Amino acid sequence: NNQWMAAISTKDLIDAVACNEVSVASFYGHMQGRRMTRVMFEELLVALSGNKSLEVLDLDHNEIGRWDDGVERLLKAVSHIRKLHKINLNSCQIGDDSVPAICNFLETNSSVHTLWLYGNNITLKGALQLHACIIAKNATLHTLNLLNNGICRQSQETIINAALREPRPRALSLKEICRLEVILSRLAYKQGMYRPPDTDWQQFLLSDPEEE
């Protein structure tokens, strides 16, 4: 349970993963003493390579994206775990350079239905890559959180969430993507959830997307 997980050390939790003793492993970086070091990360990769029981892996607020091939190595380590259905990589310093590794994982994975990438550094370029991969090669994922990334100069929503609701294999055009971003940004702005960074962008938000 959560209380037990909060009480044990990172090393003990890694050992529990290695011994298939947990179905949920949270290494939430803001939890006291739980932030990953590079040495701990290497130990976790070894533990995951022999795991068969994990269902949820939470690495929120760790710096995996800043370590050499960190995202790619992590996803390769969990690729064989058939029970795994949720991965949380929020605020892990992940950028567009890690998107190909995520796409490679999604192309062959058939168990993960929820992937959280909130608060990273993925831009519209990376979002489009993910969108194309999901539409063409993944039939399992139904939740991909890309809020608070650098997409279309605002951080309220992303086309990926809409793409996941579309009957596959239909893919949205770049024009449709930007139009959806404008609509969602305007809605967030009117609700006080989002403040445009400059006057030009504010005019863009308040313009009619049908005129684009």
N, C-alpha and C positions, 0 to 999 in steps of 0.2 A: 504494500500500500504506500501512499504518498509519505506518511509519517516515517515509515521504515526507511524509505529511499532517502529522505532528507537527513536521516540520522547517520547513515553509513558514509564512509569515506569514498572518494572517487576510485581509489584502488580497489576497495572491496566490491564496489559496483561493477568494475571491469572484470574482476574475478567471477562475480555472479553471472555476468554475460558469458564468460568463457565456459562456465559449468552448466549453462542452460537452466539457471535457477530463476530467471526473471522473464516475464513477457513484455514488461515496460521498463525501459532504461532511460532515465532523465539525467543528462549532464548539463542542466541549465546553468549557464555561466554566471548568472547573477546570484545563484544560490551560494551561500557562504562555503568557501573551500571547494566548490565544484567546477570552477573554470579549468578548462583543459590546458595543459602545457603540451609542448610538442612531444615530449617523452611519453606522457600519458596517452596522447593520440596514437602514437605508434603501438603502444600496448593494447589500446582499444581495437585497432585494426586486426591485430593477431587474435584477440578474443572473438571478434565478429566473424573471422574466417572459419571458425569451428562451431559457430552458433546455429541452432536449428529451431529455437523456441521464441525468438524475439518478434513481437508484434508492433511495438511502437518504439522508435528511437528519437530522442529529443536532445539536440545539440545546440539549442537556442543560446545566442550570445557567446559563441566561441569564435576563434579567428581562423577557422579552417580554410577559408578562401585566400588567406595570405600565406599559407604554407605551400610548399612546392607540391603541385598536383594533389592537394589535400582533398578536394571534392571528388576528383576522379578515383583516387585510391579508396576513399570511404565507400563510394557507390559500388565499386568492384568488390569490396569486402562483404557487402550485404546482398549482393546480387543473387546468391544461392538460397537466401532465407525465404522460404515460400510462405511463411506465416506473416511476414512483415507487411503491414498495410498503411502505416503512417510514418512519415519522416519529417521532423521539424529542423530546418536549417535557417531559422529566422536570425537576422543580425549576425551573420557569419562572415562578413566581408567578401561576399561572393559577387563577382562581376561577370561581364560578358565572356571573358576568357574561360570561364568554367561551364558555360552553357553547352558546348559540344559534349562534354562528359555527362551532363544531365540528360541530354537528348539520347546519347548512346545507351544510358541506363533505361530510359523510358521505352526505347524501341524494343527491348527484349523482356522487360519486366511485366508480369501479369498479376501481381499481388498488391502493389502499392496503389491505393486509391486516393490518398491525401498527401500532398507535398507542400510544405510551408516554406516560402522563401521571402517572407516579409522583411523589410528593412535592410535590404542588401543594395548592391550597386548595379543592378541589371538595367539596361536601357531598352529603348524600343527595339533596337537591333536584336538584342538577346531575346526579347519577348516574342518577336516574329519567328525566330528560330524555334523556340519552344512551341509556339502555336502550330507551325508547320509539322513539327514532329508529332505532336499529340493528335492532330487531325489525320495524318497519314499512317501513323504506325503504332498508336497506342489506343487500346479500347477499354482500359481499366480506370485510368485516372479520372476522378470527378471533381476534385477540389485542388486548385493550385493557387495559393495565396501569394500575389506579387505586389501587394499594397506597399506603399512607402519605398518604391524603387524609382529610378530616374527614367520614367517612361512618359513620353509626350509632355515633358516639362511639368508634370504634376504627379501627385502621389496618392490619388484617391481610389483609382481603379485601374484595371488593365484588361486588354482585349482577351487575354487568356481565359478569364472567368466567363466571358460571353462565349468564347469558342467551345468551352467545355459543355455549354448548354445547347450548342448547335448539333443537329444530327450529323454525324460523321459519314463520309469523309468531306463534307463541304468546308471549304476554307474561305474566310473573309478577305476581301481585298484591302490594300493599304488605305484606300479612301474610306472604306467602311470602318476600319480600325480607328483612324483619326476622327471620324465623325462620332463614333461611340465615345471616344475619349472626351470630345468637346461636350457632348450631352451630359456625361457623368461629372465632368469637372464643373459645368455650370450648375448642376444640381447641388453638388457639394458646396459651391460658392454661395448659393442662395441660402443654404442651410447653416452657413457660418462655419463649415468644416474645413474650408480651404480658402486661402488668400492668395490671389495671383501675384507673382513676383514683380510685375511691371505693367505699365499702362497698355502696351501693345498686346500683351497676353490677356489682359482683362477684356479688351475689345474683342479678341478672338473668342474668349469664353462666352461673351454675351451676343456674339453674332449668330446668324441662322446657319446651322450646319448644312442645310439643304442648298445653301448658296455656294458651298465649297466645290 
